[in-house]
Amino acid sequence: PTNPATRDVTLQPGQNLPNVDFGVQPAQGTIGDTVFNDPNNNGVQDPGESGVPGATVILVSPGPDGLYNTPDDVTRTTTTDNNGNYRFNVPAGPYRVILSAPGGTVPTTHAIRDV
């Protein structure tokens, strides 16, 4: 939690308080960065190399069986913003990040990465 989860209660002798519940959810992390023009083919966004808007980035979780390319995989898709940035907010775990290169382009770094 972002704040301490605290409830003040007063218990009387012989009393039972079965309703002091707390809800939690998995902590979220982020996966993301930039899809950019890379004319020198070095795989690093150098000064002057602009981001690519509208590129499709796919995030795949292997699902409960822990194996990719099986029916329980969970897939999310996003599109880069005007600066070529993308981000997925996800819980901890293994993921595969895939770039679907925009028309007329080819990736200069691995278009699929396991993270």
N, C-alpha and C positions, 0 to 999 in steps of 0.2 A: 504493500500500500504506500501511497505518497504521504499519507498522514498516519500517525500511530492509531491503530484500531483500539479504542478504549471505550468501555462502558462501565459506568459507576452503578453498583448494585448494593443493596443492603439486605442481608440474609437474616431472617428472624430464626430463633431456635426452632428446630424441627421443620423449617420451611424448605421446600424444594423449588429451585428456579431452573426449569428445563428449557427456558426460552432465551438464554444469553448466547445467541447465535452470531456468527460472523461470516460474511460472504467474501470470497477472494476470487481472483481470476489470474491466469498465468501472466507473468511479467512479459511485456512486449519488448522486442528489439527491432532494429531496422536493418534492411538490406537494400543497398542502392548506391548510386553515384551518377555518372554521366555517360551518355553516348555522344561521341564527338567526332568531328572530321579529323582525320589523321593522315594528311598528305605525305608526311615523311615516313609513314609506316613503322613508327617506333613503339606504338602501343601506349604512349604517354601523352596526356593532354598538355601540349606545350603552349606558351603564350601565343595568342592569335588563332589558335585552333578552336573554332566555335562548336558549341553543342548542337546536336541534331534534334530539332523538335519533331514530334509525331512518330518517333520510332517505337516499335512494340517490344516490350520486355516481358518475358514469361517466367514465372516462378513456380517450380514444382516441388512438392513435398512428397516423399515416398510413401506416406500413409502408414497405418499401423504395422504392416508387414515389414517395413524398413527397406523395401526393394523398389527401385524405379521401374517404370514401364509395366506396372501391374494395375489391375482394375481399381485398387483403393488409393491410387495417387490423387493428390489434391493439387489442382492447377489454378493459379491466379495470373491475371494479365493486367498490365498497365501501359500507358503511353507516356513518352517523355514530354516534359513541359517545353515552353518556348526557349529555354536554355539547355535543353537536352538532359535535364535531370529527371531521375525517377527514384521512387522509394516504395518499399513494402514494409508495413508494420506487422511483425509476426512474432509468435512465441519462439523460444529457443528450440532448436532441432536442426536436422540436416535439410538442405535445400539444393536444388539445381536451378541456376539462373541461365536463361536462354535469350539471346538477342535474335529477333527476327529482323534482319537487316532491311532497311528501307529500300524501295525499288531503285535500281541503278547504283547500288553500293555493295561492297563486300567487306566483311569484318577484317580488321588488321590484327586483332588479338582473338583469342579463343572465344567463339560465339556461345560456347556452353561451359559453365563453370560449376563445380560442386562446391558448396560452402557449408 
